[in-house]
């Protein structure tokens, strides 16, 4: 009769090791399994996870799984189109691209790669990400550059709109969200998502009703006609490149962040001139949006007609509560500049607050003057080159997006 012997400790250890190795192998196989093929080119689960980590570090808003897969599909299409065109990046071009990207965070390329490695993102993932953008930029400039050139007449028209020489006015909708240390990341993500996803006037109105902190939220963010020369420069620069229905990128405006949709543009034969210098007065009223503070602001508006009239009632206030300013529109805080754009001389706005809502801002426009646009040393600025580049970038981006959409339509994309 044969007597079985119990497993030794060594045998148990070997079995446990084998099971562990099998589990690791299975996990590795799962990590490198194909999740999508694009024209027979594989995208692995590992690449998706790496892209998600990179998007997290870049604070990209939205569904990261979807963004990662869609981004990798687009990159495969970009690389494929570049190869067919005979384009290939040199190692030096790639390293320069990474250095440029790192410079946005005030880091060297080595510091940047070390920082993302510490967060689980490989240097190769970053190189692929940067390479896709670089080679695509080369491709679309070569393919569409001649078609995207801006004529002198187009620059003339854009300059006329920018300076008010054409008497142009615009219908905008606004969506404004306050920025605080507690909500900054979420607010920026929200505005990036809304800016990139809204494509209709009704969708913007719905988003404004849901998210906007501006008084116009209840009417879908709709503003009345405004002379385009009244707009703060950072808003005007983006509005100039929009078609009706399109939305600006997020714009920081003092203690808030906003996006704007162009609903309509109208040109007249009115002849005005160039940049604006604004004179305005502000009074801080304690109590924020309380009934007492609002009543005090309303009384000020009713009992005074001009900025000069304000000096008598403010005598009862601490000196720091009152300010009268004369400044170029480019130097005025964004949220104040936006409110002033809506006002005629001597009109009042009480839409703003300060110090986390503790003070209501009584804002009165004293007047506008028009002056030539000058740079830091006082010489008149030639805006043509800057405007030509901005319009070129807008046009070539539109052509590139259409081309990528064509590549997607023609591609064989299979999700596993």
C-alpha positions in Angstrom: 0.0 0.0 0.0 1.3 3.4 -1.2 1.2 6.2 1.3 0.9 9.7 -0.1 3.3 12.3 1.2 2.2 15.8 2.2 3.4 18.7 0.0 6.7 20.2 1.3 7.1 23.9 2.0 9.3 24.2 -1.1 6.5 22.7 -3.3 4.0 25.2 -1.9 6.3 28.0 -2.7 6.9 26.8 -6.2 3.1 26.5 -6.8 2.5 30.0 -5.4 5.3 31.4 -7.6 3.8 29.7 -10.7 0.4 31.1 -9.9 1.8 34.6 -9.4 3.7 34.5 -12.6 0.6 33.3 -14.4 -1.4 36.1 -13.0 1.2 38.7 -13.9 1.4 37.3 -17.4 -2.3 37.4 -17.8 -2.4 40.9 -16.5 0.3 42.0 -18.9 -1.5 40.3 -21.8 -4.6 42.2 -20.8 -2.8 45.4 -20.7 -1.3 45.0 -24.1 -4.4 43.6 -25.8 -5.8 45.5 -28.8 -8.8 47.6 -28.0 -9.1 49.4 -31.3 -7.7 49.0 -34.8 -7.4 51.9 -37.2 -6.7 50.7 -40.8 -5.1 47.6 -39.3 -3.0 49.6 -36.9 -3.5 48.5 -33.2 -4.2 50.7 -30.2 -3.6 48.8 -27.0 -5.1 49.1 -23.6 -1.7 50.2 -22.3 -1.7 53.2 -24.7 -5.2 54.1 -23.6 -4.2 54.0 -19.9 -1.1 56.1 -20.6 -3.1 58.7 -22.6 -5.6 58.9 -19.8 -2.9 59.6 -17.3 -1.4 62.2 -19.5 -4.8 63.9 -20.0 -5.3 63.8 -16.2 -2.0 65.7 -15.8 -3.1 68.2 -18.5 -6.4 68.7 -16.6 -8.4 67.8 -19.7 -12.2 68.0 -19.1 -14.6 65.3 -20.1 -14.8 61.5 -20.2 -11.1 60.5 -20.1 -11.7 57.0 -21.5 -13.5 58.5 -24.6 -11.0 61.3 -25.0 -8.1 58.9 -24.8 -9.4 56.5 -27.4 -10.6 59.3 -29.7 -7.3 61.1 -29.4 -5.3 57.9 -30.2 -7.5 57.2 -33.2 -6.9 60.7 -34.5 -3.1 60.3 -34.0 -3.1 57.1 -36.0 -4.9 58.9 -38.8 -2.5 61.8 -38.6 0.6 59.6 -38.7 -0.8 57.6 -41.6 -1.5 60.7 -43.6 1.9 62.1 -42.9 3.6 58.8 -44.0 1.7 58.9 -47.3 2.9 62.4 -47.8 6.5 61.4 -47.1 6.8 63.4 -43.9 9.0 62.1 -41.0 10.2 64.0 -38.0 13.8 64.1 -37.0 14.8 63.3 -33.3 15.9 66.9 -33.0 12.4 68.2 -34.0 10.7 65.9 -31.5 13.0 67.0 -28.7 12.4 70.6 -29.6 8.7 70.0 -29.5 8.9 68.4 -26.1 11.0 71.4 -24.9 8.4 73.8 -26.2 5.7 71.9 -24.4 7.6 71.8 -21.2 8.3 75.5 -21.5 4.6 76.2 -21.0 5.1 74.9 -17.5 8.4 76.8 -17.0 10.3 73.5 -17.0 13.1 72.1 -19.0 12.4 69.0 -21.2 14.3 66.8 -18.7 12.4 68.2 -15.7 9.1 67.8 -17.5 9.7 64.2 -18.5 10.9 63.4 -14.9 7.7 65.0 -13.5 5.3 63.0 -15.7 7.3 59.8 -15.2 6.7 60.3 -11.4 3.0 60.2 -12.3 3.2 57.0 -14.3 3.5 58.5 -17.8 6.4 57.2 -19.9 8.6 59.5 -22.0 7.6 57.5 -25.1 4.0 58.3 -24.5 4.8 62.0 -24.4 7.0 61.7 -27.5 4.1 60.1 -29.4 1.7 62.8 -28.3 4.0 65.6 -29.3 5.1 64.0 -32.5 1.5 63.6 -33.7 0.9 67.3 -33.3 4.1 68.3 -34.9 3.8 66.1 -38.0 0.2 67.1 -38.4 1.1 70.8 -38.3 3.7 70.2 -41.0 1.3 68.3 -43.1 -1.6 70.7 -43.0 0.6 73.7 -43.5 2.1 72.1 -46.6 -1.3 70.9 -47.9 -3.5 73.9 -47.0 -1.1 76.8 -46.5 -1.6 78.4 -49.9 -5.4 78.1 -49.5 -5.3 79.6 -46.0 -3.5 82.8 -46.9 -5.2 86.0 -45.8 -5.7 88.8 -48.3 -5.1 92.5 -47.6 -8.8 93.3 -48.0 -9.6 90.6 -45.3 -7.1 92.3 -43.0 -8.6 95.7 -43.8 -12.1 94.5 -42.9 -10.9 92.7 -39.7 -9.1 95.9 -38.6 -12.1 98.0 -39.3 -14.2 95.7 -37.2 -11.6 95.6 -34.4 -11.2 99.4 -34.2 -14.8 100.4 -34.8 -14.0 102.2 -38.1 -16.7 100.3 -39.8 -19.3 101.1 -37.1 -19.8 97.3 -36.7 -21.9 96.0 -33.8 -22.5 92.5 -32.5 -25.1 90.4 -30.8 -23.4 88.2 -28.2 -24.5 85.8 -25.5 -22.5 85.5 -22.3 -21.9 82.7 -19.9 -19.9 83.7 -16.8 -18.7 81.7 -13.8 -16.9 83.0 -10.7 -13.4 81.7 -10.0 -12.4 80.8 -6.5 -9.5 78.8 -5.1 -12.1 76.1 -4.3 -13.7 75.8 -7.7 -11.0 76.9 -10.1 -10.2 73.5 -11.6 -13.8 72.5 -11.9 -14.8 75.9 -13.4 -12.0 75.8 -16.0 -12.9 72.2 -17.0 -16.6 73.2 -17.3 -15.8 76.2 -19.5 -13.4 74.2 -21.7 -16.1 71.5 -22.2 -18.9 74.0 -23.0 -16.6 76.0 -25.3 -15.7 72.9 -27.4 -19.1 71.2 -27.4 -21.7 74.0 -27.9 -22.6 74.4 -31.6 -26.0 76.0 -31.6 -27.6 79.2 -30.2 -30.2 77.1 -28.3 -27.5 74.9 -26.7 -25.7 78.0 -25.5 -28.8 79.5 -24.1 -29.6 76.3 -22.2 -26.1 76.1 -20.8 -26.2 79.8 -19.7 -29.5 79.2 -17.8 -27.9 76.2 -16.1 -24.4 77.4 -15.3 -24.0 81.2 -15.7 -23.7 83.5 -12.7 -24.4 86.6 -14.8 -27.7 88.4 -14.5 -28.4 87.5 -18.1 -28.6 83.8 -17.2 -32.4 83.8 -17.0 -32.6 85.0 -20.7 -30.0 82.5 -21.9 -27.1 84.9 -21.6 -28.4 87.1 -24.4 -26.9 90.6 -24.7 -28.3 93.5 -26.7 -26.4 94.9 -29.7 -23.0 96.3 -28.7 -20.5 98.2 -30.8 -17.6 95.8 -31.3 -15.1 98.6 -30.4 -16.7 98.7 -26.9 -15.7 95.1 -26.1 -12.6 94.4 -24.0 -9.7 93.6 -26.2 -9.4 90.0 -25.1 -13.0 89.4 -26.0 -12.9 91.4 -29.2 -9.9 89.5 -30.5 -11.8 86.2 -30.4 -15.1 87.5 -31.6 -13.4 88.8 -34.7 -12.7 85.3 -35.8 -16.1 83.8 -35.1 -19.0 82.9 -37.4 -22.5 83.3 -36.1 -23.2 80.4 -33.7 -19.5 79.8 -32.8 -18.2 80.2 -29.3 -15.0 81.7 -27.9 -12.4 79.9 -25.9 -12.7 80.5 -22.2 -11.6 84.0 -21.2 -10.5 85.0 -17.7 -12.3 88.2 -16.6 -11.1 89.4 -13.3 -12.4 87.1 -10.6 -14.4 85.1 -13.1 -14.2 83.1 -16.4 -16.5 83.4 -19.4 -17.3 82.2 -22.8 -19.2 84.2 -25.5 -21.2 83.2 -28.5 -21.6 85.4 -31.6 -25.3 85.5 -32.6 -25.0 88.1 -35.3 -22.8 90.9 -36.7 -23.9 94.0 -38.5 -21.8 96.7 -40.3 -22.8 100.3 -40.8 -21.2 103.3 -42.4 -20.4 105.1 -39.2 -16.8 106.2 -39.1 -15.1 106.0 -35.6 -11.5 105.6 -34.7 -9.4 103.0 -33.0 -8.8 102.1 -29.4 -10.8 103.3 -26.4 -9.7 105.0 -23.2 -12.4 104.7 -20.6 -13.1 106.8 -17.5 -15.3 105.2 -14.9 -16.1 105.3 -11.2 -16.6 102.5 -8.7 -18.0 102.5 -5.2 -17.8 99.4 -3.0 -21.0 98.9 -1.0 -20.8 96.5 2.0 -23.4 93.7 2.1 -22.9 92.2 -1.3 -26.2 91.5 -2.9 -28.2 92.0 0.2 -31.4 94.0 0.0 -29.8 96.9 1.9 -26.8 97.1 -0.4 -29.0 96.9 -3.5 -31.2 99.7 -2.2 -28.2 101.9 -1.5 -26.9 101.3 -5.0 -30.3 102.2 -6.5 -30.5 105.4 -4.4 -27.1 106.4 -5.6 -28.2 105.9 -9.2 -31.4 107.8 -8.7 -29.9 110.8 -6.9 -26.8 111.3 -9.1 -26.5 111.9 -12.8 -22.8 112.0 -13.5 -19.5 110.7 -12.0 -18.8 114.2 -10.6 -22.1 114.0 -8.6 -20.7 111.0 -6.7 -18.1 113.0 -4.7 -20.7 114.3 -2.3 -22.3 110.9 -1.2 -19.0 109.1 -1.0 -17.7 111.5 1.7 -19.4 109.3 4.2 -17.5 106.2 3.0 -13.9 105.1 3.8 -11.6 106.5 1.0 -10.7 103.0 -0.3 -14.3 102.4 -1.1 -14.4 104.9 -4.0 -12.2 105.0 -7.1 -12.3 107.0 -10.3 -10.1 105.6 -13.1 -9.0 106.7 -16.5 -7.3 103.8 -18.5 -7.1 102.2 -21.9 -9.6 99.4 -22.2 -6.8 96.8 -22.4 -5.6 97.8 -18.9 -9.1 97.5 -17.2 -10.0 94.4 -15.2 -11.9 92.1 -17.6 -15.2 91.9 -15.7 -15.3 95.7 -15.3 -14.4 96.2 -19.0 -17.2 93.8 -20.0 -19.8 95.7 -17.9 -18.6 99.1 -19.3 -19.0 97.8 -22.8 -22.7 97.5 -22.1 -23.1 101.1 -20.8 -23.5 104.5 -22.4 -21.8 107.4 -20.6 -23.3 108.1 -17.1 -25.2 104.7 -17.0 -24.7 102.4 -14.1 -24.1 98.7 -13.5 -24.5 96.8 -10.3 -23.8 93.4 -11.7 -20.4 92.8 -10.0 -19.2 92.0 -6.5 -15.8 92.0 -4.9 -14.1 90.1 -2.0 -16.0 86.9 -2.5 -19.3 88.7 -2.6 -18.9 90.8 0.5 -19.1 94.1 -1.5 -21.5 95.2 -4.2 -19.8 97.2 -7.0 -21.6 100.4 -8.1 -20.0 101.0 -11.5 -20.6 104.2 -13.6 -19.2 104.9 -17.0 -18.0 108.5 -17.0 -17.0 108.6 -20.7 -15.1 107.2 -23.6 -12.4 108.7 -25.8 -10.7 107.2 -28.9 -7.0 107.2 -29.4 -4.5 105.5 -31.8 -3.4 102.1 -30.7 0.2 102.3 -29.3 2.7 99.8 -27.8 4.8 100.0 -24.7 7.2 102.7 -26.0 4.4 104.9 -27.3 4.8 104.2 -31.0 1.7 103.3 -33.0 1.1 99.6 -33.3 0.9 97.9 -36.7 -1.7 95.3 -36.0 -1.7 93.8 -39.5 0.9 91.1 -38.9 -0.7 89.9 -35.7 -4.2 89.9 -37.2 -3.0 88.1 -40.3 -1.5 85.3 -38.2 -4.6 85.0 -36.1 -6.9 84.8 -39.2 -4.5 82.3 -40.9 -4.5 80.0 -37.9 -8.3 80.1 -37.7 -8.6 79.2 -41.4 -6.0 76.5 -41.5 -7.4 74.9 -38.3 -10.8 74.8 -40.0 -9.3 73.1 -43.1 -7.3 70.7 -40.9 -10.4 69.7 -38.9 -12.3 69.0 -42.1 -9.4 66.9 -43.5 -9.2 64.9 -40.3 -13.0 64.3 -40.5 -12.5 63.0 -44.1 -9.7 60.7 -42.9 -12.0 59.3 -40.2 -14.8 58.8 -42.7 -12.6 56.8 -45.0 -10.9 54.8 -42.3 -11.7 51.3 -41.1 -12.0 51.6 -37.3 -12.9 48.5 -35.3 -13.4 48.6 -31.6 -12.6 45.2 -30.0 
